[in-house]
Amino acid sequence: MKSEYNPSNWELTRRLIGYIKPYMGTYILINLTAFGREGVYSLLAPLIVMLIIDFVLVPVPGAQNWFIDLVKLRMSINDRSGILFILVGCIFLLALIRFSFFVIHRYFRGVMSQNILRDMRRQLYEALINKSFSYLGQIKTGQIISRVTSDMNAIDLFYSETVRELFRMSLQLGIAVAILLSINSQLALITLLPLPFIFVTMRLYLSRVRGRMLAAKNQFDSLNSVLIEGITAQKLIKGFGQEEAFAARFSKENEAYVTKSLRTARLQSVYTPSNTVIAATGVALVLVFGGIRVLAGSLTLGELVLFGAYFTQIVGPVRMYARLMDFYQDGVVSAKRIFEVFDVGRDVPEPEHPFELPRLKGEIEFKEVSFSYGGTSEVLRDVNLKVLAGEKVAIIGFVGSGKSALTELVPRFYDVTAGQVSVDGHDVREASLKSLRGQIGIVLQDIYIFSETFKENLRFGKPEATDEEVVAAAKAAQMHDYIDSLPKGYDTPVGERGLTLSGGQRQRIAIARTLLTNPRILILDDSTSNVDAETEVQIRKAIDALLEGRTALIITQRASTCESADKVVVIDQGQIIAIGKHMKLLKESEKYRMLIESQTLTLEQEADD
Amino acid sequence: MAEFAGRYDVGSLESTERRFSDWGLVKRIIKDYMLRHMSLVVAMASIIMAKTTLVLSGPYIYKVTLDTFISGTPEPNERWLADIIREIAQTLGSGTATQWLDIVSAGLIYVAVGIALWGVMSLQEYYLNKLGLNIIADIRSDFFLHLEKLSQNFFEYGNTGKLVSRVTNDAEALRKLVSSGIIGVVADLIAAVAILGTMFLLNWQLALVAVVMAPIIAIVTTTLNRFVRNNWRVARQNIASMTGKVQDLMVGAKVTKAMAQEEKSLSDFNKVNVANAKAQIKAEVTANIYEATVGFFSALISTLIWFFGGQQVIGAYLAIGDLVAFTQYTTSYLDPIQNISTFYGEIQSALAGAERIFVVLDIVPDVKEAPDAIDFPEGEGVVELKDVRFSYAKDQPILKEINIKTRPGERLAIFGPTGSGKSSIINLVGRFYDPDFGAVTIDGVDLRRVKLKALRRRVGIVLQEPFLFQGTLRYNLKFGRPNATDEEMIRVAKLVGIHDPITRLPSGYDEEVRERGSNLSYGQRQLVCLARALISDPKILILDEATSSVDPYTEQLIQNVLKAEMVNRTILIVTHRVSTVRDADRVIVLNNGAVQAEGTHNQLVKKNELYRRLCEMQLVKV
């Protein structure tokens, strides 16, 4: 998934911020509660402490305060202990307020970022499911898994930390700076001098870290891919006794991930705490220039202490900025990886003005069709074939001749590189994908069974199917008796990737699944049929039920299938070399004879016996 | 293959039950993983010490400067630092010192401390990352290696998507546990203890107030703890099932698209997606309540100190300056506790992740190498199943009293209906499972007595599903014997007829195989897998419907190749295709887990009804 996809940070940020729109209300609440959570407490608590000192602990003679007067008047409390108790109680009350704001604030924050993640995951899934086969064929599961998981986590931090804190921190910084300026503007300007350096270091950092982060994340993909492979293909690995070699391969990726992550960490670890120097310089400036002013008498000691106290309020946000920048950068890099999936790989697009196919008769026509899988040598060349409605066509050929490619063009798994494929006279590229694929049933070699119940698997193509329909299809496909014998019947879950089913059972599930959708055109690959003596007749029945009244393209290696087909197409090296009835081809096509020979010989011998 | 007999049940792996205590998990991480990187741990410890000192020294320098040089109220115990500052000032002013220079040099020291702090923090950050990454790499590696050891049945019922989530998400969460969790907590505790010590020196009565609250906080938090952790565990499981869905999509995309069920698939995913978002929010909220509670208590402590300290000031037992200093210390004492609670959510999430990993790590594989396992003696490759009984689940016998013995150099076909136990025989000969009764032997040696590696060198298995690994075709072909030469590889590739198609690819043998590769057809991939097994040079070759998608003509050629290649070797063929079985030296017809008939093709056609019927159906007359 290396591509030219390279949007700027700014574009990515804008796009990320766009996701907040539906949750604008929540976002505003987040910022308000953030202020309630920290603002109220940090603004008021120091004031109360001041009151405690000035009016209770070291009473300043003659000083007046409306709040203290209010307490004295309304509650008729006059002793110092009593007022202390009230004031301390106020602090406690503020803490309670902060406590509740905190919980509310975090709740909204969680709601917003999780909702956005949910939207984004949904979009990712939607994007994936609408991708072309050539895209899906290239992309690795590991790449996708890490996007759904670790990249989403990075984006979570972007929303929950960066977006929110940036606002609050800026506010806090602004207020603190304003206070400093009001105390002593000259001193304030001197001490704030180091602050712009934050932005200089930030720029330096951001420009360097992005590439390293991306490298680490991409390495994480490779690591995940090896992991997934190690898990899915563990039987093979064991079978070959290659556990150690594979483990070495895994270790290599694992270590590369550590190395690449550390490369990012090295930059981060220098940058993130670098603001302590800027902050320390600021404090030192306060000390030196403020101290000199105190010595010169232009500043009181109290003012200096106050100045120092407020200056430290700036340090917090400044330090936080560095952290936020990390979250931000991390989020943006992950966003790039996710948006890339959204934006790239739509080479079998839904037509601009999709034509809704009516119920098909089932005619298929290939006109001068050539095809290659993205850049590799041509798989099909100048194929012309016309299939009439209801015709059963057997497609036979040597391994790698292009049989599967031919059939995959009909439901538009791929688009032709030249020529045209049409059904009932409509170019498949003009039809809406749903109306096209919804009328084509496909039973291929690689049968995928979902890790759900039998019922769910059977009605996969027609979710609204009734139980009766499901049972009827299972019966037609000769799966009913077996499923029914299970303790939980149709509600029995099937193991992942159908591992707990035999090949024959999987095939029959696929047949039943396709029967339910009642397609007009069938694409069938009967070469993997794990038929055996007992079920051969039944499987035949199942397939016959499937074929009845439908146009069918049957990829086969079986002589018996060819014999019963209306038409046999022999493909060799991407070209149709013969078309005709079984008997005719036996006489005319030498290649056909080669393909059929091994299946006829024995019976001749038998006949001779 | 047996249906639904779970020796391992995904359900129980994914249960929400607690299996480890927090402390048990932390102890295990420290003992098994942190101690492996002792030097990094020691480095971290010294960095934390240095950092604490530097952090505490900044305000001290500030205070001393203020007291000594600005307000002119020096305290005797601060003299040593004041002297140092004066000395630096004198060097700066080349002998003549002014108050002005004193302050400047104090400022310089302050900046120097800041720079030192930067350095120390950089190191801390770096080593923290390094330690975290290394530990996580170790855990991931342990997990992975353990999976490779686990027996077959674990995978039959395990959901790979969920396993993947464990090894990616959960391991990543663990990294946080190590960095912000264990190390962060230790650093904070050190700081807390140092500050508490200072507080006791200042005023022990007030210090007691702060200390007394600690057990109350502890009780409240441990109560909340349960909820927090449970919620995080649920959240982690939700992520896992979402990952599973996405993996399902990736593998099953063809079916989904072929049946135009994109919308349904999306709505299914969305259910999991929404559930996940809800679980995450719930977990976060409970974690937040926890954090807020700790914040509340810290405010309570401050309040109490202001109250009792205030009383003392009123009673003139305490100077106002000391009270102010004390409250400042209280905040910094509570800071570490606040920090711990801030990371508490993360830590809990990580602990839930750790638990999910350790649960798998603790599963003991049931096919294990005997401690005194032997290498295979040289032999002819005779496979024997003696009185073998086998089942995946207790009362569902798959094989009943099987007796099969191959002859030296024989090509034996195993033939039988669905569920007859064909695949189980392969699982037993490859020792992916052990029989319940009886023995499987090769050249008279019980498989349970030999080293697994030796066994698998001897037995080559080609499965029906032609799985190719990521990497080049060369890597795939040499997978079973990486040190095979290119000549051998090409020779075998030519034999099975894939050399030409491979050379037509843009990069030939160096072409990258795609995951759901479209650069080779299904049949061609089966041939690559067959070549892979031949290159690994086994004494016994097992073909499990290995050429099901290869046309009969090519298959015939390959059968002849195998005959020539496997002289004096054993071939076990499991297939349904008569054209494949026909050339075998002997055919065993398996039915219902028992041997029903055996003989050559010609014999069976005559004596076995089922066999003949099948032949008639598959073959055509001319």
Interface residues (C-beta under 8 A of the other chain):
Chain A: V49 I52 I53 V56 L57 V58 R80 S81 L84 F85 L87 V88 G89 I91 F92 L94 A95 L96 R98 F99 F102 V103 R106 Y107 G110 V111 Q114 N115 L117 R118 R121 R122 Y125 E126 L128 I129 N130 K131 F133 S134 L136 G137 Q138 I139 K140 T141 I144 I145 S146 V148 T149 S150 N153 L223 N224 S225 V226 L227 I228 E229 G230 I231 T232 A233 Q234 K235 L236 I237 K238 G239 F240 G241 Q242 E243 A245 F246 A247 F250 S251 N254 E255 Y257 V258 S261 L262 A265 R266 Q268 S269 V270 T272 P273 S274 T276 V277 A279 A280 T281 V283 A284 L285 L287 V288 G291 I292 V294 L295 L301 L304 V305 G308 Y373 G375 T376 S377 I396 G397 F398 V399 G400 K403 S404 P411 F413 L433 K434 L436 R437 G438 I440 G441 I442 L444 Q445 D446 Y448 F450 S451 F460 G461 P463 L486 T492 P493 G495 E496 R497 L499 T500 L501 S502 G503 G504 Q505 R513 T514 T517 S527 T528 S529 N530 V531 D532 A533 E534 T535 E536 V537 R540 Q557 R558 A559 S560 C562 E563 H582 L586 M594 L595 I596 E597 S598 Q599 T600 T602 L603 E604 Q605 E606 A607
Chain B: M1 A2 E3 F4 G58 Y62 T65 L66 F69 I70 S71 Q99 W100 I103 V104 A106 G107 L108 Y110 V111 V113 G114 I115 L117 W118 M121 S122 L123 Q124 E125 Y126 N129 K130 L133 N134 A137 R140 S141 F144 L145 L147 E148 K149 Q152 F155 E156 Y157 G158 N159 T160 G161 L163 V164 S165 V167 T168 N169 E172 I239 M242 T243 G244 K245 V246 Q247 D248 L249 M250 V251 G252 A253 K254 V255 T256 K257 A258 M259 A260 Q261 E262 K264 S265 L266 F269 N270 N273 V274 N276 A277 K278 Q280 I281 E284 V285 N288 I289 E291 A292 T293 G295 F296 A299 L300 S302 T303 W306 F307 G310 Q311 V313 I314 I320 L323 V324 T327 F415 G416 P417 T418 G419 S420 S423 G430 F432 L452 K453 L455 R456 R457 V459 G460 I461 L463 Q464 E465 F467 F469 Q470 F479 G480 P482 G497 P501 R504 L505 P506 R514 E515 R516 G517 S518 N519 L520 S521 Y522 G523 Q524 L527 R532 A533 S536 E545 S548 S549 V550 D551 P552 Y553 T554 E555 Q556 H576 V578 S579 R582 H601 N602 V605 L610 Y611 R613 L614 C615 E616 M617 Q618 L619 V620 K621 V622
